[in-house]
């Protein structure tokens, strides 16, 4: 096990309790009642707001800053992040917390240490599962392609929409589709066993393309637009559905959805006046209402969830340039112009390590990407050309970089890996019947 010291002070500190999202604050405010009066008169900050460790595990330390005599608790939300000191359940005045993170045999993961009324985010690398993408075949069924494999996995079904796909923290891939009668179905591909579960009927009377994201807790959220152009959410745990959650509103685009690193789910849509709106579902599953983000955009927005708990919204403006906005909780932060000349709506993928990728098709049919550093107002990186000539594509990203799954005009399926900068023609002409959806 390597040793990681985190005692060096940082100018970044976690927000006080009032600024922490409601569901996180409930987890963090764990002081016994007899200590609450003392806590309420104190302020607390940490030397660092978040730490990241390798899959091998590490030991770490974070400093707690408060006034003399102020008390604070320390607790861990997950058994793999263990508090070593203080040995008791709380500390007094400024001090230090030492902890260790166990080795990770599975997928990347995120948790929190609650230190008084503030949270320390602890993220850990893991084995990176191979990128996957699903598409609807010409018979309406769903097929799954894994990067680097020439085999197709047949998921069956008979659907009208293209599949929506999202990967869970444990590596499983969840799918949602709309059938010929406009009802929603969901299924899951178990990565550990390579098996596809049966499709489950979720019902509903929906229109357009569903969208799906999986929370840090492993719950899938399916976002849909109904025939009256309002949005709805439906949860799925891999075997059964929850109840439909009405999000209301009136929108002209199908919803897009993303899971963020703090357990939140963000839904984004465009209204009749081409303005954007976002709605956040807390880690506890409560919808926080719609927040107006402004803008005058064309087409459908894209969204990706950051490790910082924010949503990153990417749009195309009336002059075909790329823009990025950061949404933290219920607050839209500043817009940043990424430039470019787009010939179609942008796409988004998060790599889980602090970079959001904007993926666009240029005016001559080639595909381009531009990274954006999380937590910044203007964090654009350089444009990178992927080349290619596809009629549609879907991105996914991870420790191995950016990947694209796409379909050309002849109906062939392609994979692209940014690290190798190579396109691989998988063929399957005559089988691919719709646009692919890569697991994000």
C-alpha positions in Angstrom: 0.0 0.0 0.0 1.4 3.4 -0.9 1.1 6.4 1.5 -0.6 9.6 0.5 -0.3 12.7 2.6 -2.9 15.4 2.2 -2.0 17.8 5.0 -0.8 20.6 2.7 -3.3 23.4 2.8 -5.3 24.3 -0.3 -7.1 27.4 -1.3 -10.1 25.2 -2.1 -12.3 24.4 0.8 -15.6 22.6 1.1 -18.7 24.7 1.6 -20.3 25.1 5.0 -23.4 23.1 5.8 -25.8 25.7 4.4 -24.2 25.4 1.0 -24.1 21.7 0.8 -26.9 20.0 -1.1 -29.7 19.0 1.1 -29.3 15.3 1.0 -25.5 15.6 1.6 -26.1 17.9 4.5 -28.4 15.4 6.2 -25.6 12.8 6.0 -23.0 15.3 7.2 -24.9 16.7 10.2 -24.4 13.8 12.5 -23.4 15.4 15.8 -25.3 14.2 18.9 -28.0 16.7 20.0 -26.0 17.8 23.1 -23.3 19.0 20.7 -25.4 20.8 18.1 -25.5 24.0 20.1 -21.7 24.2 20.1 -21.6 23.3 16.4 -24.0 26.0 15.3 -21.7 28.8 16.6 -18.7 27.4 14.8 -17.4 27.4 11.2 -15.5 24.5 9.6 -13.2 24.1 6.6 -10.9 21.4 5.4 -7.4 21.6 3.9 -8.6 19.9 0.7 -12.1 19.4 -0.7 -11.5 16.1 -2.4 -8.9 13.4 -2.8 -8.3 10.7 -5.4 -6.3 7.4 -4.8 -5.2 4.6 -7.1 -6.9 1.3 -7.2 -4.1 -0.1 -5.0 -5.4 1.9 -2.1 -3.7 4.6 0.0 -3.5 6.2 3.5 -4.3 9.9 3.7 -4.7 12.8 6.1 -6.9 15.9 6.0 -6.7 18.9 8.3 -9.8 20.4 10.0 -9.9 24.1 10.7 -12.3 25.5 13.3 -12.4 27.8 16.4 -11.1 26.6 19.8 -13.5 24.4 21.6 -15.6 23.6 18.6 -16.6 20.0 18.3 -17.0 17.9 15.1 -17.8 14.3 14.2 -16.2 12.1 11.7 -17.9 9.3 9.8 -17.5 7.3 6.6 -20.3 6.5 4.2 -18.6 3.3 2.8 -16.7 0.5 4.5 -13.8 0.7 2.0 -12.8 4.2 3.3 -11.8 3.7 6.9 -11.2 6.4 9.5 -8.1 5.7 11.6 -7.8 8.8 13.8 -9.3 10.3 15.8 -10.2 6.9 17.4 -13.4 8.4 19.0 -16.4 9.5 17.0 -15.6 13.3 17.2 -12.8 15.8 17.6 -12.4 19.2 19.2 -10.9 22.4 17.9 -8.6 22.3 14.8 -7.0 19.0 14.2 -6.3 16.2 11.7 -8.2 13.2 10.4 -6.2 10.2 9.1 -7.9 7.5 7.0 -7.0 4.7 4.6 -8.7 3.5 1.4 -8.7 -0.2 0.7 -7.6 -1.7 -2.6 -10.3 -1.7 -5.2 -10.9 -4.9 -7.2 -13.7 -3.5 -9.2 -14.9 -0.4 -11.1 -14.0 3.2 -10.1 -15.9 4.4 -7.1 -16.7 7.6 -5.0 -17.7 8.1 -1.4 -17.6 10.8 1.3 -16.2 11.3 4.7 -18.5 13.5 6.8 -16.3 15.7 9.0 -18.7 17.9 11.1 -20.9 19.8 8.7 -18.5 19.5 5.7 -17.8 16.6 3.3 -14.5 15.3 1.9 -15.0 13.5 -1.4 -12.9 10.4 -1.8 -12.7 8.9 -5.3 -10.7 5.8 -6.3 -9.6 4.4 -9.6 -10.6 0.9 -10.6 -10.4 -1.5 -13.4 -11.7 0.2 -16.5 -14.3 -2.0 -18.2 -14.1 -2.1 -22.0 -16.2 0.5 -23.8 -19.5 -0.8 -25.0 -22.2 0.5 -27.4 -25.7 -0.7 -28.3 -27.7 -0.2 -31.4 -31.1 -1.2 -32.8 -30.8 -3.8 -35.5 -33.0 -3.8 -38.6 -35.5 -6.1 -36.9 -36.0 -3.8 -33.9 -33.9 -5.8 -31.5 -30.9 -4.5 -29.5 -27.3 -5.6 -30.1 -24.3 -4.8 -28.0 -20.7 -4.3 -29.2 -17.7 -4.3 -27.0 -14.6 -2.3 -28.1 -11.9 -4.7 -29.3 -14.3 -7.6 -29.9 -15.7 -8.7 -33.3 -18.7 -10.4 -31.6 -22.1 -9.0 -31.1 -24.3 -9.8 -28.1 -28.0 -10.1 -28.9 -30.2 -8.5 -26.4 -33.5 -9.2 -28.2 -36.6 -7.1 -28.0 -38.6 -5.3 -30.7 -38.5 -1.5 -30.3 -39.2 1.7 -32.1 -36.6 4.0 -30.5 -32.9 3.5 -30.5 -31.6 2.2 -27.2 -30.3 4.5 -24.5 -27.3 3.0 -22.6 -25.5 3.9 -19.3 -22.9 2.1 -17.2 -23.3 1.6 -13.5 -20.4 2.0 -11.0 -20.1 -1.9 -10.8 -19.6 -2.1 -14.6 -23.1 -3.3 -15.5 -24.8 -1.6 -18.5 -28.4 -0.5 -18.3 -30.6 0.1 -21.3 -34.0 1.8 -22.0 -36.1 1.6 -25.2 -39.5 2.8 -26.4 -41.6 0.2 -28.1 -44.1 0.5 -31.0 -46.9 1.4 -28.6 -44.8 4.1 -27.0 -44.2 2.3 -23.7 -40.8 2.1 -21.9 -38.8 -1.1 -21.4 -35.5 -1.6 -19.6 -32.8 -4.3 -19.3 -29.3 -4.7 -17.9 -26.2 -6.4 -19.3 -24.2 -8.0 -16.4 -20.6 -7.3 -17.2 -19.3 -9.8 -14.6 -21.0 -12.7 -16.2 -21.5 -11.5 -19.8 -25.2 -12.2 -19.6 -28.2 -10.1 -20.6 -31.2 -9.9 -18.2 -34.8 -10.1 -19.5 -36.5 -6.9 -20.7 -38.9 -5.4 -18.1 -42.0 -3.5 -19.0 -42.2 0.0 -17.5 -45.3 1.3 -19.3 -46.0 4.9 -20.0 -47.2 6.9 -23.1 -44.0 8.5 -24.3 -42.6 10.1 -27.4 -39.2 10.4 -29.0 -35.9 9.1 -27.6 -35.6 8.1 -23.9 -32.4 8.9 -22.0 -30.8 6.9 -19.1 -28.2 7.5 -16.4 -27.1 5.4 -13.4 -26.5 7.0 -10.0 -23.5 6.2 -7.7 -25.9 4.0 -5.7 -26.6 1.9 -8.8 -30.1 3.0 -9.5 -31.0 3.7 -13.2 -33.1 6.8 -14.0 -34.9 6.8 -17.3 -36.0 10.3 -18.6 -38.7 10.5 -21.2 -41.0 13.1 -22.9 -44.7 12.3 -23.0 -47.1 13.0 -25.8 -47.9 16.4 -24.2 -44.2 17.4 -24.2 -43.7 17.1 -20.4 -40.9 15.2 -18.8 -41.1 12.2 -16.6 -38.6 10.0 -14.7 -38.7 6.3 -14.0 -36.3 4.4 -11.7 -35.1 0.9 -12.4 -33.0 -1.3 -10.1 -32.1 -4.0 -12.5 -35.2 -6.2 -11.8 -38.1 -3.9 -11.2 -39.3 -0.3 -11.7 -40.2 2.4 -9.2 -43.2 4.7 -9.7 -43.3 7.4 -12.4 -42.0 10.8 -11.2 -43.7 13.7 -13.0 -41.2 16.5 -13.8 -43.8 18.6 -15.7 -42.7 21.5 -17.9 -43.2 21.9 -21.6 -40.2 21.1 -23.8 -39.4 20.9 -27.5 -36.5 18.4 -27.2 -36.2 15.0 -25.7 -34.6 15.0 -22.3 -30.9 14.4 -21.7 -29.7 13.0 -18.4 -26.4 12.5 -16.5 -25.2 11.2 -13.2 -22.7 13.3 -11.2 -20.1 12.3 -8.7 -22.0 13.3 -5.6 -24.9 10.9 -6.4 -27.2 13.6 -8.0 -29.0 13.1 -11.3 -29.4 16.1 -13.7 -32.1 16.4 -16.4 -31.8 19.1 -19.1 -34.2 20.2 -21.8 -35.0 23.1 -24.2 -38.2 25.1 -24.1 -40.3 26.7 -26.9 -38.1 29.8 -26.9 -34.8 27.9 -27.2 -33.8 28.5 -23.6 -32.4 25.7 -21.4 -33.7 24.3 -18.1 -32.1 21.9 -15.7 -33.6 19.8 -12.9 -31.7 17.9 -10.2 -32.6 14.8 -8.4 -30.8 14.5 -5.1 -28.9 11.4 -4.0 -31.9 10.8 -1.8 -34.2 10.6 -4.9 -36.0 14.0 -4.5 -36.6 16.2 -7.5 -35.5 19.8 -6.7 -37.5 21.6 -9.4 -36.6 23.3 -12.6 -34.0 26.1 -12.9 -33.7 28.3 -15.9 -30.3 28.4 -17.6 -31.0 30.9 -20.3 -29.2 30.8 -23.7 -30.5 30.8 -27.2 -29.6 27.5 -28.7 -30.5 25.3 -31.6 -31.0 21.6 -31.6 -30.8 19.3 -28.6 -28.3 19.9 -25.7 -25.9 17.3 -24.4 -25.0 16.8 -20.7 -22.3 14.9 -18.8 -21.9 14.6 -15.0 -18.7 15.7 -13.4 -16.8 14.1 -10.4 -17.3 17.5 -8.7 -21.0 17.0 -8.4 -21.8 19.4 -11.3 -23.5 18.9 -14.6 -21.8 20.1 -17.8 -24.2 21.2 -20.5 -22.9 21.5 -24.1 -25.0 23.3 -26.8 -24.8 24.6 -30.4 -25.6 28.3 -30.8 -27.4 29.9 -33.8 -24.0 30.4 -35.5 -23.0 26.7 -35.1 -20.4 27.3 -32.4 -19.9 25.2 -29.2 -20.8 26.5 -25.7 -20.4 24.9 -22.3 -22.2 25.7 -19.0 -21.6 24.3 -15.6 -24.6 23.6 -13.3 -23.9 23.1 -9.7 -27.0 21.9 -7.8 -29.7 24.5 -8.6 -27.3 27.2 -9.9 -26.3 27.8 -13.5 -22.8 29.2 -13.6 -21.1 31.1 -16.4 -21.2 30.0 -20.1 -17.9 29.4 -21.9 -17.4 29.6 -25.7 -15.7 26.6 -27.2 -15.8 27.8 -30.8 -15.8 25.5 -33.8 -18.2 25.1 -36.7 -20.7 22.3 -36.0 -22.8 20.5 -38.6 -25.0 18.8 -36.0 -25.8 18.9 -32.3 -22.9 18.3 -29.9 -22.4 15.2 -27.8 -20.8 14.9 -24.3 -18.8 12.3 -22.4 -17.1 12.5 -18.9 -13.8 10.5 -18.4 -14.3 10.3 -14.6 -11.0 11.9 -14.0 -11.9 15.6 -14.3 -12.3 16.1 -18.0 -15.6 16.6 -20.0 -15.3 15.9 -23.7 -17.4 17.8 -26.2 -17.7 15.8 -29.4 -18.9 17.4 -32.6 -19.1 16.7 -36.4 -17.5 19.4 -38.5 -18.9 21.0 -41.7 -17.1 18.5 -43.9 -18.3 15.4 -42.0 -15.2 14.7 -39.9 -15.5 14.3 -36.1 -13.7 16.5 -33.6 -13.4 16.6 -29.8 -12.5 19.2 -27.2 -11.8 18.6 -23.6 -13.0 20.9 -20.7 -11.4 20.8 -17.3 -14.0 20.3 -14.5 -14.4 23.0 -11.9 -13.3 25.9 -14.1 -15.1 28.8 -15.8 -13.0 28.6 -19.0 -11.3 25.2 -18.9 -11.2 24.4 -22.6 -8.4 22.3 -23.9 -7.2 22.1 -27.6 -9.4 20.7 -30.3 -8.5 17.2 -31.5 -9.5 15.7 -34.8 -10.8 12.2 -35.0 -11.4 12.3 -38.7 -13.8 9.7 -40.0 -17.0 10.2 -42.1 -19.9 8.9 -40.1 -23.6 9.8 -40.2 -23.9 9.5 -36.5 -21.7 8.6 -33.5 -21.9 8.3 -29.7 -19.0 9.0 -27.3 -17.8 7.4 -24.1 -14.7 8.1 -22.1 -12.7 6.7 -19.2 -9.1 6.0 -18.1 -8.4 4.8 -21.6 -9.3 8.1 -23.1 -12.1 9.0 -25.5 -13.9 6.4 -27.7 -16.5 6.8 -30.4 -19.0 4.3 -31.7 -20.6 5.2 -35.0 -22.4 4.2 -38.2 -21.4 5.2 -41.8 -23.6 5.9 -44.7 -23.3 2.3 -45.9 -24.7 0.9 -42.6 -21.3 -0.4 -41.3 -20.4 0.0 -37.6 -17.2 1.6 -36.5 -15.2 2.0 -33.3 -12.6 4.8 -32.7 -10.0 5.0 -29.9 -8.4 8.4 -29.3 -5.3 6.9 -27.7 -4.5 4.9 -30.8 -6.1 7.4 -33.2 -7.5 4.5 -35.2 -10.9 3.7 -36.6 -11.9 0.0 -36.7 -14.5 -1.1 -39.2 -16.6 -3.8 -37.5 -18.8 -4.4 -40.5 -22.3 -5.7 -39.7 -23.7 -4.0 -42.8 -27.4 -5.0 -43.1 -27.6 -5.5 -39.4 -27.2 -2.0 -38.0 -30.6 -0.3 -38.1 -30.1 2.9 -36.0 -27.8 5.2 -34.3 -25.6 3.7 -31.6 -25.5 4.6 -27.9 -22.2 4.2 -26.1 -22.3 3.5 -22.3 -21.3 6.7 -20.5 
